[in-house]
Amino acid sequence: MNNSNTSYSEKKRKPGKATAFFICVAIACLLWILQALNTVYNYNLIVPVTFKNLPQNKIALTQLPDKISVDVKASGLKLLLVLANKPFKPVEIDFNTLKLTNKQQNYILTGSGLNFKGSFKFETQIKRISPDTLYFSEKNGYQKNVPVKVPLYLKCTQGFAFNHPEISPSFITIYGDKSVINKIDTMYTQPLNLININQSYKGNLVIIKPNSFVSTSAAEVLITIEVNKLIEHTIQLPITALNSDNFKQITIFPSKVNVKFTSMQNQFSISDTSLFRANINPLKINSNNKCSVVLSTVPGNVNIIGLEPKEVEILIIKK
């Protein structure tokens, strides 16, 4: 009886053939994964690029690429971590840091000269870059500097306003035949229409060439538009009479005016109050012995929305 119970217990503890098979498969898969993660691979990656500090005295012989092909060498684990960062952040190519060929015309792309770690998040061995050379030639012909203008339409949400847009660069150099270049005094970008905006804007705009025979030192400009809330203010100003030397005495009632205006948030201070001037012209007195109040001087960063009173009574004693 005891031998029978022991035999039954041993059979119960021993795993079946199917279970043993799957355990072996799982172990084999685990070992294969570990081996794959430790194996070194060569892998091709496509990485977006942007360009900075393009040479102004040269012209690209071919269109600059927006993506480059990069062959990397890395372990399976590191490669898996790199691929997890897709889509990759663009790699910035700064022409001021690139190597030049012997003829000082073409620029060479190397793994050490570009910051791929910023995109991949990991150090990798760069085996090859394609294209590995950017071909340029000297710009020939007449050249001059011209301003850049943006065809712009802006409309803010009620209660917001914008500062004068900043364009960088605001001037560019254009190259080409003298008869063509002499006719150009301004370069324009693609138009920008922004409606109901309530926050600042920053973006790139492509410069529109008048024809294919004109080359430019920059292909696009950066436009920055600061948008802020409008804050309402009210200040009281003394009223000054113009041409007062023509009279013995001028009495103004009331002698002060309340000015209501709006300004962008954080762009008005108490010191700006001294830039306001409120005047009347006694020579323009009406039949009711009243003169209109005029703001002769106003700061450039405010918008007047009301004066109270708009007219004042005056008493004139002539000489």
Residue pairs with C-beta under 8 A, 6 or more apart in sequence:
15 23
36 76
37 75
37 76
37 77
37 80
38 75
38 76
38 77
39 75
39 76
40 73
40 74
40 75
40 76
41 73
41 74
41 75
41 76
41 79
42 71
42 72
42 73
42 127
43 71
43 72
43 73
43 74
43 79
44 69
44 70
44 71
44 72
45 69
45 70
45 71
45 72
45 82
45 88
46 67
46 68
46 69
46 70
47 67
47 68
47 69
47 70
47 88
47 90
47 91
47 116
47 119
48 66
48 67
48 87
48 88
48 89
48 90
48 91
49 65
49 66
49 67
49 68
49 90
49 91
49 92
49 93
50 90
50 91
50 92
50 93
51 64
51 92
51 93
51 95
52 92
52 93
52 94
52 95
52 96
53 94
53 95
53 96
54 95
54 217
54 218
54 219
55 95
55 136
56 173
56 217
57 138
57 139
58 105
58 136
58 137
58 138
58 139
59 136
59 137
59 138
59 139
59 175
59 215
60 134
60 135
60 136
61 135
61 136
61 137
62 135
64 134
65 131
68 91
68 109
68 129
68 130
68 131
69 129
69 130
70 116
70 126
70 128
70 129
70 130
71 126
71 127
71 128
71 129
71 130
72 79
72 82
72 120
72 124
72 125
72 126
72 127
73 124
73 125
73 127
74 82
74 122
74 124
74 125
78 122
78 124
81 121
81 122
82 120
82 121
82 122
82 124
85 119
85 120
85 121
88 119
88 120
89 118
89 119
90 119
91 114
91 115
91 116
91 118
91 119
92 115
93 109
93 114
95 107
97 113
98 107
98 108
98 109
98 113
98 134
99 107
99 108
99 110
99 113
100 106
100 107
100 108
101 107
101 108
101 133
105 135
105 136
105 137
105 138
106 133
106 134
106 135
106 136
107 133
107 134
107 136
108 132
108 133
109 129
109 131
109 132
109 133
109 134
110 126
110 129
110 132
111 125
111 126
111 127
111 129
112 126
114 129
116 124
116 126
117 123
139 175
139 215
140 175
141 175
141 176
141 177
141 178
141 181
142 175
142 176
142 177
142 178
142 181
142 182
143 173
143 174
143 175
143 176
143 181
144 173
144 174
144 181
145 171
145 172
145 173
145 174
146 171
146 172
146 174
146 184
146 185
146 186
146 187
147 170
147 171
147 186
147 187
148 167
148 169
148 170
148 171
148 172
148 186
148 187
148 188
148 189
148 207
148 221
149 167
149 186
149 187
149 188
149 189
150 165
150 167
150 188
150 189
150 191
150 192
150 205
150 221
150 223
151 188
151 189
151 190
151 191
151 192
152 165
152 191
152 192
152 193
153 191
153 192
153 193
153 194
153 195
154 162
154 165
154 194
154 197
154 225
155 194
155 195
155 196
155 197
156 162
156 196
156 197
156 198
156 227
157 196
157 197
157 198
159 229
159 230
160 197
160 198
160 227
160 228
160 229
160 230
161 227
161 228
161 230
161 262
161 264
161 303
162 197
162 225
162 226
162 227
162 228
163 225
163 226
163 227
163 228
163 264
165 223
165 224
165 225
166 223
166 224
166 225
167 221
167 222
167 223
168 221
168 222
168 223
168 224
169 218
169 221
170 221
172 187
172 207
172 216
172 217
172 218
172 221
173 216
173 217
174 181
174 184
174 187
174 214
174 215
174 216
174 217
175 181
175 214
175 215
175 216
175 217
176 213
176 214
176 215
177 213
180 211
180 213
180 214
181 214
184 210
184 214
187 207
187 208
187 209
187 216
188 207
188 208
189 205
189 206
189 207
189 208
189 220
189 221
189 223
190 205
190 206
190 208
192 203
192 205
192 223
194 201
194 225
197 225
197 227
198 227
199 227
200 224
200 225
200 226
200 227
200 228
201 223
201 224
201 225
201 227
202 222
202 223
202 224
202 225
203 222
203 223
204 220
204 221
204 222
204 223
205 220
205 221
205 223
206 219
206 220
207 216
207 218
207 219
207 220
207 221
209 216
228 264
228 265
228 266
228 267
229 264
229 265
230 262
230 263
230 264
230 265
230 303
231 262
231 263
231 264
231 265
231 268
232 260
232 261
232 262
232 305
233 260
233 261
233 262
233 263
233 268
233 302
234 258
234 259
234 260
234 261
235 258
235 259
235 261
235 273
235 276
236 256
236 257
236 258
236 259
237 256
237 257
237 259
237 276
237 277
237 278
238 255
238 256
238 278
239 252
239 254
239 255
239 256
239 257
239 278
239 279
239 280
239 293
239 312
240 277
240 278
240 279
240 280
241 250
241 252
241 279
241 280
241 281
241 282
241 314
242 279
242 280
242 281
242 282
242 283
243 281
243 282
243 283
244 250
244 282
246 282
246 283
246 319
247 282
247 316
247 317
247 318
247 319
248 317
248 318
248 319
249 315
249 316
249 317
250 282
250 314
250 315
250 316
250 317
251 314
251 315
251 316
252 280
252 312
252 313
252 314
253 312
253 313
253 314
253 315
254 309
254 312
255 312
257 278
257 293
257 307
257 308
257 309
257 312
258 307
258 308
259 276
259 278
259 295
259 304
259 306
259 307
260 304
260 305
260 306
260 307
260 308
261 302
261 303
261 304
261 305
261 306
262 302
262 303
262 305
263 301
263 302
263 303
264 301
267 301
268 299
268 301
268 302
272 299
272 301
272 302
275 297
275 298
275 299
276 295
276 297
276 298
276 299
277 295
277 296
277 297
278 293
278 294
278 295
278 296
278 307
279 293
279 294
279 295
279 296
280 291
280 292
280 293
280 294
280 312
280 314
281 291
281 294
282 291
282 314
282 316
284 291
284 292
285 291
285 314
285 316
288 313
289 313
289 314
289 315
290 311
290 312
290 313
290 314
291 311
291 312
291 314
292 310
292 311
293 307
293 309
293 310
293 311
293 312
295 304
295 307
298 304
